[in-house]
């Protein structure tokens, strides 16, 4: 059995990371519940410098959690290429009725009712990485 060739991973700037994030609509919301990390699938849109996320989590579960983390990626295993972006910042529920109606129309949800939450995250920390093709030795 041969070992896989190493694949380079390079950091990207925050601006490029946000550009990559705009190229996909799905990711994962990470938050703490009873001090244990919880990861939920989510959809998102980046508008006016803020990330709006629709996710299957109760808004009450996020109360008192002012900082949220969102992660998205696009990885092509066969090619050994792709990228990963992580955004961390203060989060708040979208409470304006007109704004919420807009995002409920434009972001598809997985669950409806109390497990269907719209959040606005203001990015404070944005990190990203590009995964390169396998190198030859």
N, C-alpha and C positions, 0 to 999 in steps of 0.2 A: 504494500500500500504506500503510495507516495503522498507526501504532505502537500497541502495546498500552498501555492505561491503567495507570498505576502502581498496584500493590497494596500496601497498608500491611502492615508486619510489626512486631508489637509483642512485646516481651519479656513473659514470664509468670514468676510466682514459682516457686521450687523446688517448693513444695507443689502448685501447680497443674500444673506439669510432670509430677510423679509421678502425679497424678490422670489426666492425659492418657495417660501411659504405660500405666496400668492398663486403659485402654479399648481397647487393641489387644494382639495376642499375637505379632506378628511385628516383626522389626527387623533390625539388622545389627551384628555384633560386629566391632570394629576392633582389630587388634593389629599389632605390628611383627614382621616376619620378615626377618632380615638387614638391619635398619634401613630396610625398605621397608614402608609401610602395606599391610596385607592386610585386605580386607573380606569377611566371610562372612555369608550369610543365617542367621538364628537365630529361635528362638521363646523366649518369656520369660514369667515370672510374677513379680510383685512380692509378696513375703510377708515380714512382720515387719521391714519396712524394708530388706530386701535383695532384690536382683534375681537371680533364678536363670535362667540362660540355657542352652539346649541348642543346640549348633551343630555343623556338620560340619567340625571341625578336630581334628587330633591334639593330645592334651593335651601331648605332648612339645614341640610347636611353641610352647606358651605358657610353658614352663618358663623361669624367670628374668625373666618379664614381670609384675612384681607389680601394675602398673596397667593396667587395660583400659578401653576406651571402647565404649559401646553406644549406638546411635542408632535411633530409631523415628520414624515419621511417618505422617500420614494427610493426603494432599493431594488435593483435588478440583479438577483443572485447569479443568474447564469453568466451575465457579463461582468459581474464584480464591480458594478458602478452604481452610483446613486448619491443621495444626500440625506442629511438629517438636520432638523432645526428644533431648537428648544427656546421657548419664550417664557419668561417669568416676570410677573408684575402684579400690581394691585388689581383685584377683580371686584366687580359689582354686578348685581342683577340689572338687566334692562327693564326699567319700570315704566317708561313712557309708553302709553298704549299704542300710539301711531307707529313709533319705532319698533315696538315688539311685533305688531302686526306685519310690518315690512319684513322683518327677519324670519318670522314664522312662515311667510310665503316663500321666501327665497332660500332658506336653509332647510333641507329635508330632515325630519326627525325620526328617531327610532321608537320613541315611546311618547304617549300623550298623557296629559293630566299632570299629576304632581311630580312625575319623573321626567318632565320636559322643561328644561331650564335654559334661558338665554342669559349669557354673561358677557360683559365687556371687560376685556383685560387690556390695561395700558402697559405696553412692553417697557420694562426697565432694564432687563438683561436679555439679550438676544445672542445666542450662540448657534453656530452652524458648522457643518463639516461636509465636505465632498469626499466620496469614496471613489478611488481611481481603479482603473483596470489592473489586473495582476501584473506584477513586474517580473521580468525574466532575470535569472541570476547567471 
